Amino acid sequence: MSLHDDAVAVLEAYAGPDAQQKELRGTYLDHLAGHPDGMWKACGAGHLTASALVVDPERGRVLLTLHRKLRMWLQMGGHCEPQDTTLAAAALREAAEESGIAGLTLLPGGPVRLDRHPIPAPCHWHLDVQYAAIASAGAVERISDESLDLRWFPYDEVAGVADASVVRLLESTRVRLGHGR
């Protein structure tokens, strides 16, 4: 199965918690149906990306990266690579590379959210498939070349440093963990 095929299967299985997420799921599936290259950065109409919010549920905190180019506190994530066999594997790879944490595990149940956001030309859209990754007790982070900083934030401080998409991802992750509002 190709990465494109995996993405279609993941999205078809994604129920989405609300009408907006279900509509976005349809947008992603339409994009993949119309763009055989829709998984790759080279797709000028936009492309799928994979990300993961690194969570330490025992301490009620998340690890965010201060993105080098965007200068924003974000979850770990990025472009799919040819060696990625699944969207989940891409999200986990990105989380491990950008956090420096070995042994992360994805929260069961598939993606936590979808988030479509504009990016500068030549590509126009990131269609992000967002997962949550659990850090083991005592995990030690290491800043990558893509980050200016890495920092653990208590759940209640995330809204003060990150944009609404990260806040929504955290809220959905907390619900999935059984710690949500």
C-alpha positions as CSV (number, residue, x, y, z in Angstrom):
1,M,0.0,0.0,0.0
2,S,1.4,3.4,-0.9
3,L,1.5,6.4,1.4
4,H,-1.3,8.0,-0.7
5,D,-3.5,4.9,-0.3
6,D,-2.8,4.8,3.5
7,A,-3.8,8.5,3.8
8,V,-7.1,7.8,1.9
9,A,-7.8,4.8,4.3
10,V,-6.9,6.9,7.4
11,L,-9.2,9.7,6.3
12,E,-12.0,7.4,5.3
13,A,-11.9,5.9,8.8
14,Y,-11.6,9.3,10.6
15,A,-15.1,10.0,12.0
16,G,-14.4,13.6,13.1
17,P,-15.9,14.9,16.3
18,D,-18.0,17.7,14.6
19,A,-19.4,18.9,11.3
20,Q,-16.4,21.1,10.6
21,Q,-14.0,18.2,11.0
22,K,-16.2,16.0,8.8
23,E,-16.3,18.7,6.1
24,L,-12.5,19.0,6.3
25,R,-12.1,15.3,6.0
26,G,-14.1,15.5,2.7
27,T,-11.8,18.3,1.5
28,Y,-8.7,16.2,2.2
29,L,-10.2,13.2,0.4
30,D,-11.2,15.3,-2.6
31,H,-7.7,16.8,-2.7
32,L,-6.1,13.3,-2.8
33,A,-8.6,12.1,-5.4
34,G,-7.7,15.0,-7.6
35,H,-3.9,15.1,-6.9
36,P,-2.0,11.8,-7.1
37,D,1.0,13.9,-5.8
38,G,-1.0,15.3,-3.0
39,M,1.2,13.8,-0.3
40,W,4.3,15.6,-1.4
41,K,5.7,19.1,-0.9
42,A,6.0,19.4,-4.7
43,C,2.2,19.5,-5.2
44,G,1.5,23.1,-6.0
45,A,-2.1,22.9,-5.0
46,G,-1.1,22.0,-1.5
47,H,-0.2,18.7,0.3
48,L,-0.9,16.6,3.3
49,T,1.5,17.0,6.3
50,A,1.7,14.9,9.5
51,S,2.1,16.3,12.9
52,A,2.0,15.1,16.5
53,L,1.4,16.9,19.8
54,V,3.9,15.5,22.3
55,V,2.1,15.0,25.6
56,D,3.2,14.0,29.1
57,P,-0.3,13.2,30.5
58,E,1.1,12.2,34.0
59,R,2.4,15.8,34.5
60,G,-0.4,17.5,32.5
61,R,2.0,19.1,30.0
62,V,2.9,19.3,26.3
63,L,6.1,19.9,24.5
64,L,6.1,22.6,21.9
65,T,8.7,23.8,19.5
66,L,9.5,27.4,18.7
67,H,9.6,26.9,14.9
68,R,12.7,28.4,13.4
69,K,11.0,29.9,10.3
70,L,7.5,30.7,11.6
71,R,8.7,31.9,15.1
72,M,5.6,30.4,16.6
73,W,5.1,27.7,19.3
74,L,3.7,24.7,17.5
75,Q,3.4,20.9,17.8
76,M,6.0,18.8,16.0
77,G,5.4,18.0,12.4
78,G,6.1,18.5,8.8
79,H,6.3,17.0,5.3
80,C,5.9,13.4,4.4
81,E,9.1,11.7,3.2
82,P,9.6,8.9,0.6
83,Q,10.5,6.4,3.4
84,D,7.2,7.0,5.3
85,T,4.9,4.1,4.8
86,T,1.9,5.5,6.7
87,L,0.7,8.9,7.9
88,A,1.1,7.7,11.5
89,A,4.7,6.7,10.8
90,A,5.3,10.2,9.3
91,A,3.8,11.9,12.4
92,L,5.9,9.8,14.7
93,R,9.1,10.3,12.7
94,E,8.5,14.1,12.8
95,A,7.8,14.1,16.5
96,A,10.9,12.1,17.3
97,E,13.2,14.2,15.0
98,E,11.9,17.6,16.2
99,S,11.7,16.7,19.9
100,G,14.8,14.5,20.2
101,I,12.7,12.1,22.3
102,A,13.2,8.4,21.6
103,G,10.4,5.9,22.3
104,L,7.4,8.1,21.7
105,T,4.1,6.3,21.1
106,L,1.1,7.5,19.2
107,L,-2.2,7.8,21.1
108,P,-4.4,4.9,19.8
109,G,-7.4,5.7,17.6
110,G,-5.8,7.4,14.7
111,P,-5.6,11.2,14.0
112,V,-6.9,13.5,16.8
113,R,-7.7,16.4,14.4
114,L,-7.3,17.8,10.9
115,D,-6.1,21.4,10.3
116,R,-5.9,23.1,7.0
117,H,-3.9,26.3,6.9
118,P,-2.5,28.5,4.1
119,I,1.3,28.6,3.4
120,P,3.3,30.8,1.1
121,A,3.6,30.0,-2.7
122,P,4.5,28.0,-4.6
123,C,2.4,25.6,-2.5
124,H,-0.7,27.1,-1.1
125,W,-2.1,24.8,1.6
126,H,-1.0,22.4,4.3
127,L,-3.6,19.8,5.0
128,D,-2.3,18.6,8.3
129,V,-3.3,15.3,9.8
130,Q,-2.7,15.7,13.5
131,Y,-1.9,12.9,16.0
132,A,-0.8,12.9,19.7
133,A,2.3,11.2,20.9
134,I,2.9,10.1,24.5
135,A,6.3,10.8,26.0
136,S,7.4,8.2,28.6
137,A,8.2,9.3,32.1
138,G,11.6,10.9,32.3
139,A,11.8,11.7,28.5
140,V,14.5,14.1,27.7
141,E,14.0,16.5,24.8
142,R,16.7,17.8,22.4
143,I,16.4,20.8,20.1
144,S,16.6,20.1,16.4
145,D,17.9,22.3,13.6
146,E,14.2,23.2,12.8
147,S,13.6,24.7,16.3
148,L,14.8,27.8,18.1
149,D,13.6,26.3,21.4
150,L,11.7,23.4,22.9
151,R,9.7,23.9,26.0
152,W,7.2,21.9,28.2
153,F,4.0,23.9,28.9
154,P,1.3,23.0,31.4
155,Y,-2.0,22.4,29.6
156,D,-3.4,25.7,31.0
157,E,-0.5,27.8,29.6
158,V,-0.8,26.7,26.0
159,A,-3.4,29.2,25.0
160,G,-1.1,32.0,26.2
161,V,1.7,31.0,23.8
162,A,0.3,29.1,20.9
163,D,-2.3,29.8,18.2
164,A,-5.9,28.5,18.1
165,S,-5.0,25.4,16.0
166,V,-2.6,24.2,18.7
167,V,-5.2,24.9,21.5
168,R,-7.8,22.9,19.5
169,L,-5.4,20.1,19.1
170,L,-4.6,20.0,22.8
171,E,-8.3,20.1,23.7
172,S,-9.0,17.2,21.4
173,T,-6.0,15.3,22.7
174,R,-7.2,15.8,26.3
175,V,-10.7,14.5,25.3
176,R,-9.1,11.4,23.8
177,L,-7.0,10.9,26.9
178,G,-10.1,11.3,29.1
179,H,-8.8,14.5,30.7
180,G,-10.8,16.9,28.5
181,R,-13.4,19.5,29.2
